[in-house]
Amino acid sequence: MKHILITGSTDGIGKLTALKLAQEGNIIYIHGRSEAKVNNTISEIKDASKNDNVKGIVADFSDLKAVKQMAEQIKKEVSSLDILINNAGVFKTPLTKTKVGLDIRMVVNYLAPYLLTENIMPVLKQSSEPRIVNLSSAAQSSVKEGILTGNVSIGANEVYAQSKLALTMWSFYFARQHPNITTIAVNPGSLLNTKMAKEAYGQHWSSAEKGANILYDLAITESYKGNSGEYFDNDKGDVKGRFSVAHKDAYDQKKIKDLLNITEMVLSKL
């Protein structure tokens, strides 16, 4: 039985993954920004899985102070965390800026999971074999300082791609810093049948189950323990994807250092 937190798990592949993991008797923490949706998801998963060990955490990932509070709540209420799936993400949004002027896509897709993970390290370290799965994307584009600091505004496609590369670059760095934590970045599949893809593109190429299946595998399967610091591309291969090469910037140590310096500068202003 593992303790598992999946961010953004009130719908889409996060919710499907939570159900698969709950069906095996694990202790699941559902996260979402709406208390009503979190509670509804908990009820649905409990009923479908016959597992009462499904709990909820509410936090708006576009508010980094709320993310910090979520981390404090986890440290108080969760003694040990075996698996963290940083799944929460946003593409299309009516508002593009947070209250403090940062781009919402960059905040939700990169800064929030960075902040959450770094702040719950004591809980992850209580696990004998902690594992982190970070949701990257086939869309990856060089991160520009002005986008990260909120000083420059660009289109949804480009900022989404930058946020996903930022998450991948940090994943690789984090894996090197924490050799006892298996950390994997994954593109779960392009244009899966989820609300995000429908809102962004009005179509899908593959089922949402394809994405949930690979998140489940990467989170649980023993054979992936040796793949820390790698990028799994679920668009490659027929039935299931394979480990592949991410954007070249993810292997550029100077660019990673620059990214993390700017990240820390942005977060220091919270």
C-alpha positions as CSV (number, residue, x, y, z in Angstrom):
1,M,0.0,0.0,0.0
2,K,1.5,3.3,-1.1
3,H,0.6,6.9,-0.2
4,I,0.1,8.8,-3.5
5,L,-0.7,12.5,-4.2
6,I,-1.9,13.4,-7.7
7,T,-2.3,17.1,-8.4
8,G,-5.1,18.2,-10.8
9,S,-6.9,14.9,-10.2
10,T,-10.6,16.0,-10.4
11,D,-10.8,15.2,-14.1
12,G,-8.8,14.0,-17.1
13,I,-5.9,11.6,-16.9
14,G,-5.2,12.6,-13.3
15,K,-8.6,11.3,-12.2
16,L,-8.3,8.1,-14.2
17,T,-4.9,7.5,-12.8
18,A,-6.2,8.1,-9.2
19,L,-9.0,5.5,-9.8
20,K,-6.6,2.9,-11.2
21,L,-4.3,3.3,-8.2
22,A,-7.2,3.4,-5.7
23,Q,-8.5,0.1,-7.1
24,E,-5.3,-1.5,-5.9
25,G,-5.9,-0.4,-2.3
26,N,-3.4,2.5,-2.2
27,I,-4.0,5.7,-0.1
28,I,-4.8,8.4,-2.6
29,Y,-4.8,12.2,-2.1
30,I,-6.9,14.0,-4.7
31,H,-6.1,17.6,-5.4
32,G,-8.1,20.3,-7.2
33,R,-8.9,24.0,-6.9
34,S,-12.6,23.5,-6.3
35,E,-13.7,22.0,-3.0
36,A,-17.0,20.7,-4.5
37,K,-15.1,19.0,-7.4
38,V,-12.6,17.4,-5.0
39,N,-15.4,16.1,-2.7
40,N,-17.3,14.7,-5.7
41,T,-14.2,13.0,-7.1
42,I,-13.4,11.4,-3.7
43,S,-17.0,10.0,-3.6
44,E,-16.8,8.7,-7.1
45,I,-13.5,7.0,-6.6
46,K,-14.4,5.6,-3.3
47,D,-17.6,4.1,-4.8
48,A,-15.9,2.8,-8.0
49,S,-12.8,1.4,-6.2
50,K,-14.4,0.1,-2.9
51,N,-11.5,1.9,-1.3
52,D,-12.2,4.3,1.6
53,N,-8.6,5.6,1.7
54,V,-9.2,8.5,-0.7
55,K,-8.6,12.0,0.8
56,G,-8.7,15.5,-0.7
57,I,-6.6,18.6,-0.7
58,V,-7.9,21.9,-2.1
59,A,-5.5,24.6,-3.5
60,D,-5.6,26.9,-6.5
61,F,-2.3,26.4,-8.3
62,S,-2.4,29.8,-9.9
63,D,-1.9,31.2,-6.4
64,L,1.6,30.3,-5.2
65,K,0.8,31.3,-1.6
66,A,-2.0,28.7,-1.7
67,V,0.5,26.2,-3.0
68,K,2.8,27.0,0.0
69,Q,-0.2,26.5,2.3
70,M,-0.9,23.2,0.6
71,A,2.6,22.1,1.3
72,E,2.3,23.0,5.0
73,Q,-1.0,21.1,5.2
74,I,0.7,18.0,3.7
75,K,3.6,18.2,6.1
76,K,1.1,18.3,9.0
77,E,-1.4,15.6,7.8
78,V,0.7,13.2,5.7
79,S,3.5,11.3,7.6
80,S,5.0,9.8,4.4
81,L,4.5,10.2,0.7
82,D,5.6,7.4,-1.7
83,I,4.5,8.9,-5.0
84,L,3.9,12.4,-6.2
85,I,2.4,12.9,-9.7
86,N,2.7,16.5,-10.7
87,N,-0.2,16.4,-13.2
88,A,-2.0,19.7,-12.7
89,G,-1.8,21.8,-15.8
90,V,-3.5,24.6,-17.8
91,F,-3.5,25.6,-21.4
92,K,-6.5,27.8,-22.2
93,T,-7.6,30.2,-19.5
94,P,-9.8,33.3,-19.6
95,L,-7.2,35.2,-17.5
96,T,-3.6,34.9,-18.5
97,K,-2.0,36.7,-15.5
98,T,-2.1,36.0,-11.8
99,K,-2.7,38.6,-9.2
100,V,1.0,39.3,-9.0
101,G,1.4,39.6,-12.7
102,L,2.9,36.2,-13.6
103,D,1.7,34.1,-16.5
104,I,-0.9,31.6,-15.3
105,R,0.4,28.8,-17.5
106,M,3.9,29.2,-16.3
107,V,2.7,29.3,-12.7
108,V,0.4,26.3,-12.8
109,N,2.5,24.1,-15.1
110,Y,6.0,24.8,-13.6
111,L,6.3,27.2,-10.6
112,A,3.5,25.5,-8.6
113,P,4.9,21.9,-8.9
114,Y,8.4,23.2,-8.3
115,L,7.3,25.0,-5.1
116,L,5.1,22.1,-3.9
117,T,7.8,19.4,-4.4
118,E,10.6,21.4,-2.9
119,N,8.4,22.2,0.2
120,I,7.2,18.7,0.8
121,M,10.7,17.1,0.6
122,P,10.6,16.0,4.3
123,V,7.4,14.0,3.6
124,L,8.9,12.4,0.5
125,K,12.1,11.5,2.3
126,Q,10.0,9.5,4.8
127,S,9.3,7.0,2.1
128,S,11.8,4.1,1.5
129,E,11.4,4.4,-2.3
130,P,9.9,7.8,-3.2
131,R,9.0,8.5,-6.8
132,I,8.0,11.7,-8.7
133,V,6.3,11.8,-12.1
134,N,6.3,15.2,-13.7
135,L,3.9,15.9,-16.6
136,S,5.8,17.3,-19.5
137,S,4.6,17.5,-23.1
138,A,5.7,16.9,-26.7
139,A,5.5,20.7,-26.9
140,Q,8.8,22.0,-25.5
141,S,10.3,25.4,-26.3
142,S,13.3,27.4,-24.9
143,V,12.3,29.3,-21.8
144,K,12.6,33.0,-22.0
145,E,13.3,35.0,-18.8
146,G,10.6,37.6,-19.6
147,I,8.0,34.9,-19.8
148,L,9.1,33.4,-16.5
149,T,9.0,36.7,-14.7
150,G,5.7,37.9,-16.3
151,N,7.3,40.8,-18.0
152,V,6.5,39.6,-21.5
153,S,3.2,38.2,-22.9
154,I,3.0,35.6,-25.7
155,G,0.4,33.2,-27.1
156,A,-0.9,30.2,-25.3
157,N,0.9,27.6,-27.4
158,E,4.3,29.1,-26.9
159,V,4.0,29.8,-23.1
160,Y,2.6,26.3,-22.6
161,A,5.6,24.8,-24.4
162,Q,8.0,26.9,-22.4
163,S,6.4,25.9,-19.1
164,K,6.6,22.2,-20.0
165,L,10.3,22.5,-20.9
166,A,11.0,24.4,-17.7
167,L,9.4,21.5,-15.8
168,T,11.5,19.0,-17.7
169,M,14.7,20.9,-17.1
170,W,14.0,21.1,-13.4
171,S,13.1,17.3,-13.4
172,F,16.5,16.4,-14.7
173,Y,18.3,18.7,-12.2
174,F,16.1,17.5,-9.3
175,A,16.9,13.8,-10.2
176,R,20.7,14.5,-10.0
177,Q,20.3,16.4,-6.7
178,H,18.2,13.6,-5.1
179,P,19.5,10.2,-6.3
180,N,17.3,8.4,-3.8
181,I,14.1,9.8,-5.4
182,T,13.2,8.3,-8.8
183,T,12.1,11.3,-10.9
184,I,10.7,10.9,-14.4
185,A,9.4,13.5,-16.8
186,V,6.7,12.2,-19.2
187,N,4.8,13.3,-22.3
188,P,1.6,11.2,-21.6
189,G,0.5,11.5,-25.2
190,S,-0.4,14.3,-27.5
191,L,-4.1,15.4,-27.9
192,L,-5.6,12.9,-25.5
193,N,-9.3,12.9,-25.0
194,T,-9.4,15.3,-22.1
195,K,-11.0,18.6,-21.3
196,M,-7.8,20.5,-21.8
197,A,-7.3,19.1,-25.3
198,K,-10.9,19.8,-26.3
199,E,-10.7,23.4,-25.1
200,A,-7.4,24.0,-26.8
201,Y,-7.9,22.2,-30.1
202,G,-11.5,20.9,-30.3
203,Q,-10.2,17.4,-31.2
204,H,-8.2,14.4,-29.8
205,W,-6.0,11.7,-31.3
206,S,-6.0,9.1,-28.5
207,S,-8.0,8.1,-25.5
208,A,-7.4,9.6,-22.0
209,E,-6.8,6.0,-20.8
210,K,-3.5,6.0,-22.8
211,G,-2.2,8.8,-20.7
212,A,-3.5,7.3,-17.4
213,N,-2.0,3.9,-18.2
214,I,1.5,5.4,-18.6
215,L,1.2,7.5,-15.5
216,Y,0.2,4.4,-13.6
217,D,3.1,2.4,-15.0
218,L,5.7,5.1,-14.3
219,A,4.4,5.6,-10.8
220,I,4.2,2.0,-9.7
221,T,6.2,-0.4,-11.9
222,E,9.5,-1.6,-10.3
223,S,11.3,-1.7,-13.7
224,Y,11.3,2.1,-13.9
225,K,13.4,2.6,-10.8
226,G,16.6,2.9,-12.9
227,N,15.2,5.6,-15.2
228,S,15.5,8.6,-12.9
229,G,16.3,11.8,-14.7
230,E,14.9,10.6,-18.0
231,Y,12.1,11.6,-20.3
232,F,9.4,9.2,-21.4
233,D,7.6,10.0,-24.6
234,N,4.3,8.2,-24.9
235,D,3.9,9.4,-28.5
236,K,6.7,7.0,-29.5
237,G,6.1,3.3,-30.0
238,D,2.8,1.6,-30.9
239,V,1.1,0.2,-27.8
240,K,3.2,2.1,-25.3
241,G,5.8,4.8,-25.7
242,R,9.5,4.7,-24.7
243,F,12.2,6.7,-23.1
244,S,13.4,9.3,-25.5
245,V,15.4,12.6,-25.9
246,A,13.8,15.8,-24.6
247,H,14.5,19.3,-25.9
248,K,18.2,20.0,-26.1
249,D,17.9,22.7,-23.4
250,A,17.1,20.0,-20.8
251,Y,20.7,18.8,-21.1
252,D,22.3,22.3,-21.1
253,Q,23.7,22.8,-17.5
254,K,24.1,26.5,-17.9
255,K,20.5,27.0,-19.1
256,I,19.3,24.9,-16.3
257,K,21.3,26.9,-13.8
258,D,19.9,30.2,-15.3
259,L,16.4,28.8,-15.2
260,L,16.7,27.8,-11.5
261,N,18.2,31.2,-10.6
262,I,15.3,33.1,-12.1
263,T,12.9,30.6,-10.6
264,E,14.2,31.3,-7.1
265,M,14.2,35.0,-7.7
266,V,10.5,34.9,-8.7
267,L,9.6,32.7,-5.8
268,S,11.6,34.9,-3.3
269,K,9.1,37.7,-4.0
270,L,6.1,35.7,-2.7
